[in-house]
Each structure stands twice: as C-alpha cells, then as structure tokens.
Amino acid sequence: MTHAAPVILDIAGTRLTAADRQRLGHPLTGGIILFARNWESRAQLDALCAEIKRVRGDLLICVDHEGGRVQRFRTDGFTHLPPMRALGELWMHDGKGGPGSGAMRATNAASAAGYVLAAELRACGVDLSFTPVLDLDHGDSAVIGDRAFARDSRVVSLLAKSLMHGLLRAGMSNCGKHFPGHGFVKADSHTDIPVDRRSLKAILADDAAPYGWLNTTLDSVMPAHVIYPKVDARPAGFSSRWLNDILRHQLGFGGAIFSDDLSMAGARQIDGREVTYTEAAVAALEAGCDLVLLCNQSLDGGVAVDALLDGLAEAKLKARWQPREASEMRRLALLPHSPALPWDDLMCSPEYIHALELLP
C-alpha cells in the first residue's frame, strides 16, 4: 500500500508531552512546525529537536524564520536578520560604485543572509525554514509589506535565488511562497478571504513570474489562501488548475507543495461553504498539495489535531484521498542530507563570520 505522511502539526510547549509523542508518531504525520512559544533557549531548542527525531527520525522540523518581523527565535545568540526589503533597497543603491554595483552587493548579502539563517537553525536541529517570500511588494498588503524583497519580479527572483544559495550552503532546502502571489491584495488571509480579480495573463506576467524563472532552484512551494476568480473559484491551495495545470505543468515546478495553514480564515471556506479541517486537508491534497499544515491547534489540548489525523485516516480507508508515493518522496527530499555544523564551531567559522559582516 502506498504510504504518505502529509500532516505538518504543532505542539503547545517547549517540551514534548505524551500526547505530542503520540501525534508525532502517527503514520500520517510528516513533520512539525515550531513557533516562538516553543522557544526558551538554544539548549532547550536543541533538546526539543533531538526529542522529536527520537520519535521518528524522518520527521521534518520546520519553522517560519524569514528575517524581519517573521523570525521565531531572536535571543540567546540568534542573529536578528533584516527584513527582505532591506536587500531590495540595497539593490537600488549603487552608492559610489558603478551602475549595477548595488545589485551585485545585494545578491551577495542575500546569500550571506540565507547562510546565517540556515546555519543557525540547523545548528539547533531545525530542518527547514519556510523561506523565501516571492510575493511582490505592491505597497498595499500589510501582511506582506517588508517581507517582500521588491516590487520588480526580476529583482525578487535574483535575490531569492541568492538567498536560496546561502540556504543550500548550510544544507537547508527552501520554500517559495505564496504562489501565485499574495502581495497584490490588501486583505490578510489569516483573518479574511482575499480576492485578486486580475486575469491569469496579468498574474503570470508579474507576481507568478518568479516561480517559472526559479523552477530549477525551488525545492518546495506554498500556495496562497487567495481566490483568483478569473482563474478558479477556489483559493490557489485548493485548486488543481493552479497547482497541477499552472505550477507543475506550465511553470515546470517539480518539488513539494505545502498547503498554507488550514486554520487561517482563507482556508476555512471552499466553494462558498465552511469546511472542517479534514475536508480542507483532503481538498488540498486532492488538488495537488503534498503536505498540509495545521497550526496553533495544539493549544487547547489538540482536539482539532487528533480530529484531522483520524479524519484523514478515515478518508484514506474510504478512498476519498489517495496517498501518492511521489508526495512522500518529495517530503523526504526536503530533509537535510549533510551534517550540521555545531553552534560553537559555527560561531568561529570564517564563512559564518564573513556572512555576518555582509548583512545589511
């Protein structure tokens, strides 16, 4: 029987409880996403990640750690990474250099930022950060804002590629988000259901362009909980048109696709009706997602997490969802394939010290 472990879940505290271990050991669990509430210190994070791997060595330990305001670990030696907009601004200023020197400095700084980001996380046992943000800065989206590199899709693509090169040097995979673009809409999909009424042609020529240009570099992609009604009535993360026809076939992406958090407002309604987490997960997986995230549902005892795991198991038995071997292979491919540099060794590594000096 084909096996897949598509669920990425969370935990409430800084250590695993017996219930956490049971959920992480569930055959449908493929990983965990950490938040600031799961952090006390580097030693504690290191111990937590080791404990997670003892439950199952193949679990993918993830975090949203982009820099700027989206950085979960900020103390006990972690570098305060700049928002990605700082790299876009560096690109635009040649200073006393010749034309284009700002762009060259910015790409180098982006690689340095990626290396610092990934090396610090991996030294504490974290496998993957959901970065880079490929959304364009249209100036109206508060939820994206300075998380975006720039307005120009070409600048975004080259800075993202440079950042991903830094991640790769530290042995970390990447995740481009939020396909096909969240930067144009004002509404925040955490609390609303944003609608982008542009044509497919307009979106592909602008916001979605980085996904085609980076199809040899991206390891994974996270779609937006945004509805693009001129393309599909469903949010992109629940749309086979967006994920299979456009992202995979038209834009040539072959890596893993994560749903964004299924507890966000933008994921709670599909085809005009409110859905359960199980219904949302099945819809995302059947539309072409390989993995589904359910965040912040462990805080009240994890009833919703258990319901999702039970619901997906039942959906599998009743053939409402068919696990795909390719999805499991894509998940496993995101795990690091090289040993991490321990923290104390990292701190005196010439490559790390040099990268710190290059950060804007």
Solvent accessible surface area in square Angstrom, and as a share of the most:
residue,aa,sasa,rsa
1,M,211,0.94
2,T,53,0.31
3,H,79,0.35
4,A,4,0.03
5,A,1,0.01
6,P,2,0.01
7,V,0,0.00
8,I,0,0.00
9,L,1,0.01
10,D,2,0.01
11,I,1,0.00
12,A,44,0.34
13,G,28,0.27
14,T,24,0.14
15,R,140,0.51
16,L,11,0.06
17,T,77,0.45
18,A,80,0.62
19,A,44,0.34
20,D,9,0.04
21,R,104,0.38
22,Q,145,0.64
23,R,23,0.08
24,L,0,0.00
25,G,37,0.35
26,H,43,0.19
27,P,82,0.52
28,L,6,0.03
29,T,0,0.00
30,G,0,0.00
31,G,0,0.00
32,I,0,0.00
33,I,2,0.01
34,L,0,0.00
35,F,23,0.10
36,A,58,0.45
37,R,72,0.26
38,N,0,0.00
39,W,36,0.13
40,E,97,0.44
41,S,34,0.22
42,R,63,0.23
43,A,78,0.60
44,Q,13,0.06
45,L,0,0.00
46,D,69,0.36
47,A,60,0.46
48,L,2,0.01
49,C,2,0.01
50,A,45,0.35
51,E,28,0.13
52,I,0,0.00
53,K,59,0.25
54,R,177,0.65
55,V,40,0.23
56,R,54,0.20
57,G,55,0.53
58,D,42,0.22
59,L,0,0.00
60,L,0,0.00
61,I,0,0.00
62,C,0,0.00
63,V,0,0.00
64,D,24,0.13
65,H,1,0.00
66,E,3,0.01
67,G,3,0.03
68,G,15,0.14
69,R,119,0.44
70,V,20,0.12
71,Q,6,0.03
72,R,62,0.23
73,F,0,0.00
74,R,84,0.31
75,T,82,0.48
76,D,65,0.34
77,G,50,0.49
78,F,8,0.03
79,T,26,0.15
80,H,120,0.54
81,L,8,0.04
82,P,15,0.09
83,P,41,0.26
84,M,4,0.02
85,R,87,0.32
86,A,22,0.17
87,L,0,0.00
88,G,4,0.04
89,E,90,0.40
90,L,44,0.22
91,W,45,0.16
92,M,115,0.51
93,H,121,0.54
94,D,43,0.22
95,G,67,0.65
96,K,214,0.91
97,G,36,0.35
98,G,42,0.40
99,P,140,0.88
100,G,37,0.36
101,S,28,0.18
102,G,0,0.00
103,A,14,0.11
104,M,137,0.61
105,R,106,0.39
106,A,0,0.00
107,T,27,0.16
108,N,77,0.39
109,A,2,0.02
110,A,0,0.00
111,S,23,0.15
112,A,6,0.05
113,A,1,0.01
114,G,0,0.00
115,Y,17,0.06
116,V,0,0.00
117,L,1,0.01
118,A,0,0.00
119,A,8,0.06
120,E,1,0.00
121,L,0,0.00
122,R,24,0.09
123,A,16,0.13
124,C,3,0.02
125,G,28,0.27
126,V,1,0.00
127,D,9,0.05
128,L,0,0.00
129,S,0,0.00
130,F,0,0.00
131,T,0,0.00
132,P,0,0.00
133,V,0,0.00
134,L,0,0.00
135,D,0,0.00
136,L,0,0.00
137,D,28,0.15
138,H,40,0.18
139,G,64,0.61
140,D,77,0.40
141,S,8,0.05
142,A,87,0.68
143,V,19,0.11
144,I,2,0.01
145,G,15,0.14
146,D,38,0.20
147,R,24,0.09
148,A,0,0.00
149,F,2,0.01
150,A,12,0.10
151,R,111,0.40
152,D,41,0.21
153,S,11,0.07
154,R,156,0.57
155,V,8,0.05
156,V,0,0.00
157,S,6,0.04
158,L,91,0.45
159,L,0,0.00
160,A,0,0.00
161,K,89,0.38
162,S,17,0.11
163,L,0,0.00
164,M,4,0.02
165,H,94,0.42
166,G,0,0.00
167,L,0,0.00
168,L,124,0.62
169,R,151,0.55
170,A,15,0.12
171,G,18,0.18
172,M,4,0.02
173,S,17,0.11
174,N,7,0.04
175,C,0,0.00
176,G,0,0.00
177,K,3,0.01
178,H,13,0.06
179,F,0,0.00
180,P,0,0.00
181,G,2,0.02
182,H,7,0.03
183,G,0,0.00
184,F,84,0.35
185,V,9,0.05
186,K,145,0.61
187,A,36,0.28
188,D,40,0.21
189,S,2,0.01
190,H,99,0.44
191,T,97,0.56
192,D,70,0.36
193,I,60,0.30
194,P,2,0.01
195,V,56,0.32
196,D,1,0.01
197,R,163,0.60
198,R,35,0.13
199,S,47,0.30
200,L,37,0.19
201,K,169,0.72
202,A,43,0.33
203,I,1,0.00
204,L,35,0.17
205,A,79,0.61
206,D,30,0.15
207,D,0,0.00
208,A,0,0.00
209,A,11,0.09
210,P,0,0.00
211,Y,1,0.00
212,G,20,0.19
213,W,137,0.48
214,L,3,0.02
215,N,51,0.26
216,T,125,0.73
217,T,34,0.20
218,L,11,0.05
219,D,54,0.28
220,S,0,0.00
221,V,0,0.00
222,M,6,0.03
223,P,0,0.00
224,A,0,0.00
225,H,1,0.00
226,V,0,0.00
227,I,33,0.17
228,Y,0,0.00
229,P,55,0.34
230,K,136,0.58
231,V,14,0.08
232,D,34,0.18
233,A,74,0.57
234,R,73,0.27
235,P,1,0.01
236,A,0,0.00
237,G,1,0.01
238,F,2,0.01
239,S,1,0.01
240,S,52,0.33
241,R,96,0.35
242,W,0,0.00
243,L,0,0.00
244,N,40,0.21
245,D,71,0.37
246,I,1,0.01
247,L,0,0.00
248,R,34,0.12
249,H,142,0.63
250,Q,108,0.48
251,L,27,0.13
252,G,41,0.39
253,F,5,0.02
254,G,55,0.53
255,G,15,0.14
256,A,0,0.00
257,I,0,0.00
258,F,0,0.00
259,S,1,0.00
260,D,16,0.08
261,D,13,0.07
262,L,0,0.00
263,S,27,0.18
264,M,9,0.04
265,A,30,0.24
266,G,0,0.00
267,A,0,0.00
268,R,54,0.20
269,Q,72,0.32
270,I,7,0.04
271,D,92,0.48
272,G,71,0.68
273,R,134,0.49
274,E,118,0.53
275,V,8,0.04
276,T,76,0.44
277,Y,39,0.15
278,T,22,0.13
279,E,60,0.27
280,A,0,0.00
281,A,0,0.00
282,V,19,0.11
283,A,15,0.12
284,A,0,0.00
285,L,4,0.02
286,E,88,0.40
287,A,6,0.05
288,G,6,0.06
289,C,0,0.00
290,D,3,0.02
291,L,1,0.00
292,V,0,0.00
293,L,4,0.02
294,L,0,0.00
295,C,6,0.03
296,N,60,0.31
297,Q,38,0.17
298,S,7,0.04
299,L,101,0.50
300,D,109,0.56
301,G,52,0.50
302,G,0,0.00
303,V,108,0.62
304,A,19,0.15
305,V,0,0.00
306,D,55,0.28
307,A,57,0.44
308,L,1,0.00
309,L,4,0.02
310,D,93,0.48
311,G,12,0.12
312,L,0,0.00
313,A,35,0.27
314,E,77,0.34
315,A,0,0.00
316,K,49,0.21
317,L,157,0.78
318,K,126,0.53
319,A,62,0.48
320,R,116,0.43
321,W,5,0.02
322,Q,102,0.45
323,P,17,0.11
324,R,82,0.30
325,E,91,0.41
326,A,48,0.37
327,S,7,0.05
328,E,14,0.06
329,M,114,0.51
330,R,59,0.22
331,R,2,0.01
332,L,61,0.30
333,A,58,0.45
334,L,3,0.01
335,L,27,0.13
336,P,32,0.20
337,H,154,0.69
338,S,54,0.35
339,P,128,0.81
340,A,38,0.29
341,L,80,0.40
342,P,77,0.49
343,W,22,0.08
344,D,111,0.58
345,D,71,0.37
346,L,0,0.00
347,M,66,0.30
348,C,94,0.56
349,S,15,0.10
350,P,113,0.71
351,E,68,0.30
352,Y,5,0.02
353,I,77,0.39
354,H,104,0.46
355,A,6,0.05
356,L,63,0.31
357,E,128,0.58
358,L,56,0.28
359,L,31,0.16
360,P,74,0.47
